């Protein structure tokens, strides 16, 4: 099994929002409004927690505790990608 780390993209986040939280968002809209609060896309804190859990399962390590408190897609992607690329 390969443990290659790839960056989480906006499209990946949109897919995770649908899979883990049941929230359908167009990836282009998510990218265009990346600084908008997750609530504007219909994602609440429990949905974000589900996304964090899915990512932790996929990568076999815990993400920073701040990940579940990120307010916007950009903040979430920046934090998660920083953690995945540094191994933190």
N, C-alpha and C positions, 0 to 999 in steps of 0.2 A: 504494500500500500504506500502510495506517495504522500508525503506531507508537505508538498509544495504549497507555499503561501501565495494566494492571489488576492489582489485588491478587491474589496467589495464595491461594486458599481451601483449607480442609481437604478439600473435595470434589475440587479440582484436584490436591492432593497425593496423595490416594488413587488417583486415575486415573493419575497419573504413576508411582506405586509399581507399579501393575499393568502399565502400558505399558513402562516402562524396566527394571523389575526382576522382573517376573512375580510380584509379591506382591499378593494380593488382601486388601484391608482395607475393612471397612465404614466409610464416612466418619463416621458417628455415633460409632462406637467410637473412631476416631482422634481425633475432637474431644473425646470424654469423657475419654480418656486421653492428652491432648496432651503431658503432661510425662513420660510413660513413655519409656524408651529405645527407639529404633528396633528394636533387637534383639528386643524383646518382640513386635513385629509381624512378625518374620521378615525384616527388611531389614538387610543387612550394608553395610559400607563401599563395596563395589563397586556395590551397588544404588543407594546414595545418590549415588555418582559418576555413574552413568548418568542419574539424575534431574537433577543439576546440568548435565550435558552437554546434555540435552534442553532445559532452560530457557535455557541460553546460546544454543543454536541458534535457539530461538523468538524471543528478544529481541535477538539480534544483538550481544550484549556479554557480557563475562566477569562472573561473579558473584564476590563476595569469596572468597578462598581458604579462609576458615573455613567456608564453606557445606558443603563435603564432610566436615567434621569435626563437624557439629552432632550432638548426641546424642539430641535429641527432636524430634517434629514441631513443637512450639511454638517451640523455638529456631530451627529451620530456617525456618519461616514468618516469624518476626520478622526474621531476618537477610535473607532473600530479599526480602520486601516493603519493608524499609528500603532495600535497594540499588536495587530497581526504581523506587521512588518518588522517590529522590534522584538517580538516575542514576549512583550510585557503582559 
